[in-house]
């Protein structure tokens, strides 16, 4: 059986890292613009929405070799 996609654990790890990075960057931008912390539920929505295209992209990537 040949691997045609990245293993599940790699896709999950990359997706979680992108979610955390998107939430963090959104929080920094929000704080710079509005001067107070981003509400946690908004950060969660931003992170969750960023995960959708990343997960789809990672399912299409084929490893080298």
N, C-alpha and C positions, 0 to 999 in steps of 0.2 A: 504494500500500500504506500503510495507516494504522497508526501506532504505537498499540497497545492497552495496552502495558505500558512500564515504565521500561526504558531501554536496558540491555543486559547489563553494561556497564562501571559504570553507576551502582549497579546491584544488588550487584555484586561489591564496590565501594568501601564502600557502606553496611554490607554484611555483615561485611567485614573490620574496619571500625571498631567495630562492635558486639562482635565477637569479642574484640578487644583491650581494649575498655572493660570487658567482663564479666570477663575474666581479671584485669585490674588491680584492679577493685573487689573481686573474690573474694580476691585476694591481700592487699589492705588489711584486709578483714574477718578473714581467717584469722590474719594477723599480730596484730591487736588481740585476738583471742580466745585464741590459743594461744601467742603470743610468739615464733614463729619463722616463717621463710619458707614459703610454700606450695610444695609440690613441683611442678616444672614439668609433669609429666604430668597432674597434677590440674588445673592451670590450663588446659592444653590441652583436657582433657575438658570443662571448664566452658565454655570459649570455643566449642568445637565444638557442644556442645548448645545454646548460645544462638543459634548460626547457623541452626539448622533452622527455628524458627518465624519468624525475621526474614526468611529467604529466601522462605518461603511467603507471608508477608504482602506482601513487595515484589513478588512475581509478580502479586498481585491488584490492586495500586495502579495506577490509570490516571492518566496525567499530565493536567493541566489544558490545555484548548485543544483 
